[in-house]
């Protein structure tokens, strides 16, 4: 299935790379004339089949870095990654959505919602970490899925990754405005402009959010290490504020506020978990920084896992504190912690909370800007997106074009769209992608082209199908049956059978070279199950929006992305064949031949 990559060399790849020329956006052969484009469209079924069954390789993803002309600077350590991880995660999720979900769905049991979503996020962190250590490129989950599940799945995931970052940044930027208004003793609506001609949830225009995003864009473009230092300082201040909230909040605790603990029972807890997964979005941005990490094998596991454990502990403590300070129905959904201190008579404390929240959300925006640009950069290296976005600036060592493009899109969404609409849609994209990464990890461990036998490949497919179908059935039963339990007696044992069969009857085809996920296949299989289960707790309208966006991605892919990626891949295959033929004919080295062909 996979294309075996020759020894790496960058000269031939650089020839097909990006430059400020006429063909920066659609340089491929299929788009040179209308006749070429018409012919390409007619070959769509053949090309789609080729991309469906062609997988990239680890070395191919590493070699793709040459297409950015300038290498990103390796300046980050595990310490930087840990603070990036906390900076990426601790923001609007905890400071806004905690109040929203405690008030509407979970009550004081919102702490259990954070435990569930945190456990799911931690399992996903483990899956990401193994890939990031072995394929340290800017593409993150896009690169991992391209290697194990092929171009088509990787592109659909990539589109949702980009949507995730745009929506996440927009949501945090709007939350920034809410806390800034609190800090200035105003209502958040006072800082927004009401456009009466627009639909509800899209008519509260937020110019402050746009201004904040513009400032973040400038910082992210200038330097990754500089962004790390700013994030480091902001995160330290942020954690001091969080400790202040926990200590001072518990001083004002009233245990009567914890009754009833779970007003909407388990259904409310899991519904809140699905939305609160938003609070953990951002750690995958750290994986995109693997290309700029000095020692990926050591730094990435420490940075990713360490930041997630600390973050989950802080989230649970904050959730407990908030619900002890106020009855859950009295919690303010816009600025819950600030208003909680105001309610107990500590008016001055709300300013400390608001300032800390602003610091945290600024860090989230900054890390998100860094991560989303690197995703787009690597996607553009494959030509699924225009290669202009892959250019890394020689002076700053950052992907300037990708950074500006992504933050412009974020600013437009933030200007119009309410937080409730954004958070639900974001959770769907995130859970979907994390589920795919867990599937990709199982494929990586149990399937290697030329090593895995046909019989073992078929067993792997059967086991994965059982795990996925049983997980989907469990989620669907949860969503459709309000009080039933018989269905779980079928679906859960099926998941166990699929996982046990994979563990017992399919031999591993690959062992991790430097760092590996523990408890394979149990941990990634559980990650698949819990991510799909949480998807079943999200509202229908969000799925409709998700389906609409995925439909748009498919249209773009069939009209442009598929043909650009196909031409690029076939062109590189021809170059490597010439290289191999030259070596076989007695040339000194492959790089010599590539240099000879550069003209």
Residue, then its C-alpha position, 0 to 999 in steps of 0.5 A: x500500500x505504501x510508497x517506499x521512500x528512498x534515502x532523503x535528500x532535499x535538493x529535488x524537493x526544494x525544486x518543487x517547493x514554494x516561492x513568490x512566483x506566479x504559480x504560488x497558489x496553483x502551480x501543478x500541471x492540472x491547473x496550467x490550462x483549462x484543457x488540463x483541468x478538464x482532463x484532471x476532473x475526468x480522472x477524479x475517480x482514479x485519482x481518488x482511489x490512488x490517494x485513498x490507498x497510498x500512505x505517506x512514510x515517516x521519512x517523506x514527512x520529514x523530507x517535506x520540510x524542505x518545501x518551506x525553503x527555510x527551516x524552522x529554528x530548533x529553540x524549544x525544550x521540554x520546559x517551553x513545551x510544558x508552559x506552552x501546553x498549559x498556556x494553550x489549554x487554561x483559558x476560556x474553557x475553565x473561565x467561561x464554560x465552567x459556569x455555563x455547564x454548571x448552570x445549564x447541565x451538570x450542576x456541582x457535578x461539573x467537576x466529574x465532567x472535567x474528570x471525564x473529559x480530562x481522562x479522554x484528553x490524557x489518553x489522546x495526549x499519549x497517542x499524540x506523543x508517540x507520533x510527535x516523537x517519531x515524526x517531529x514535523x509541524x503537521x501534527x495530527x495531519x502528518x500522523x494520519x497521512x502516514x497511517x490512514x492515507x491522504x484523503x482521511x488526513x485532508x478531512x481531518x486537516x480541514x477540521x483541525x483548521x476549523x478547530x483552531x479558527x473557532x477556538x481562537x474566535x471563542x477565546x477572543x470573545x471571552x477575552x472581551x467579556x472579562x475585559x468588560x468585567x475588569x472595567x466594571x461594564x457588562x460584556x454587551x456594552x463592549x459589543x455592537x448589536x447588528x439588528x439585521x443579522x440573525x440571533x447568535x451572529x448579531x453581537x459584533x465584537x471589535x475588541x476581539x478583532x484587535x486582540x487577535x491582530x496583536x497576537x498575530x504580530x507576536x506570533x509572526x516575529x518569533x517562536x522563542x519570543x512567543x514562548x517567553x511571553x507565554x511563560x511569563x503570562x502563564x506564571x501570572x495565570x497560575x498565581x491567579x488560579x491559586x488565589x481563586x482556589x484559596x480565597x474561594x474555599x474561604x468563602x465556601x458553603x457546602x449547602x451549595x453542593x446540594x443537589x450535586x448532580x441535578x440532571x444525573x449522569x446525562x447532564x455530566x456527560x453532556x457537559x463533558x462533551x462541551x468542556x472538552x473545549x477546555x482541553x483543546x490546544x494541547x495538540x498545538x504543542x505537537x506541531x512544535x515538534x519540528x522546533x524542539x531540540x530533543x523530541x524524544x525527551x522533551x515532547x513526552x515530558x512537555x505534553x503529559x506533564x502539562x495535561x496532568x497539571x491542567x486537569x488537577x487545576x481544572x477540577x480544583x477550580x470547578x469545585x471552588x466555583x460551585x462551593x461559592x454559589x448555588x449552581x443556578x446563580x452562577x453567571x455564565x459570562x464571567x462566573x468567577x468574577x461574579x462569584x467573588x462579587x456575590x460573596x462580598x469580595x468585590x475587589x477580588x473580581x478584578x484579580x480574577x478578571x486580570x488573571x483570566x485575560x492573561x490566560x486567554x492571551x496565552x491560549x490565543x498566542x499558542x493557538x496562533x503558533x500551532x494553527x499556522x504550523x498545521x497549515x504550513x505542513x498541509x501546504x507542503x503536500x499541495x493539498x492547500x496552496x504551497x504559498x502557505x508553506x513558506x517560512x520566512x528566512x529572517x524570523x524562522x516562522x510561517x508568516x503567510x500561514x499565520x496571517x491567513x489563519x488569524x484573519x479567518x479567526x478575526x472574522x468569525x470572532x467578530x460575528x459569532x456567539x460563544x455557545x455556537x462556537x464551543x459546541x462545534x469546536x468539541x465535535x471537530x476535536x473529538x473526531x480528530x482525537x478519535x482518528x489519531x487513536x485509530x492511526x496509532x493502532x494501525x501504526x503498531x499493527x500494520x506495516x507494509x511488507x511485514x504484516x501478512x494478509x491474514x493479520x491485516x484482515x484480522x486488524x481490520x475486523x478488530x478495528x471495525x468491531x471497536x468502532x461499531x461498538x463505540x458508535x452503537x454505545x454512543x447512539x444508544x446513549x443519545x436515543x435511549x433516555x433510561x434504557x440499559x439493555x443496549x449497553x449489555x451488547x455494545x460494551x462487551x462487543x468493544x471488549x471482544x474487539x480489543x481483546x481480539x486485537x491484543x491476543x490474535x494480531x501480532x504487533x508489526x512495529x515497536x516504538x523506537x524512542x517512546x511508546x504509548x503504554x497499554x496498547x491496544x487498551x489505551x488507544x481503544x479506550x480513547x476511541x470509545x470515550x471520544x465517540x461516546x462524548x460525540x453522542x452527547x453533543x446537540x443536533x445543530x452542531x452536527x449539522x454545522x459539522x456536516x456542512x463544513x465537511x461537505x465544503x471540504x469535500x467540494x474543495x478536495x474534489x475540485x482542487x486539493x485532490x488534483x494538486x496533491x496527486x500531481x505533486x506526489x506523482x512528480x516526486x515519484x518520477x524524480x525518485x525513479x530517475x534518482x534510482x535509475x541513475x544510481x543503478x547506472x553507476x552515478x556516484x550518489x543520488x544527490x548528484x543526479x538530483x543536482x544534475x536534474x535541477x535545471 
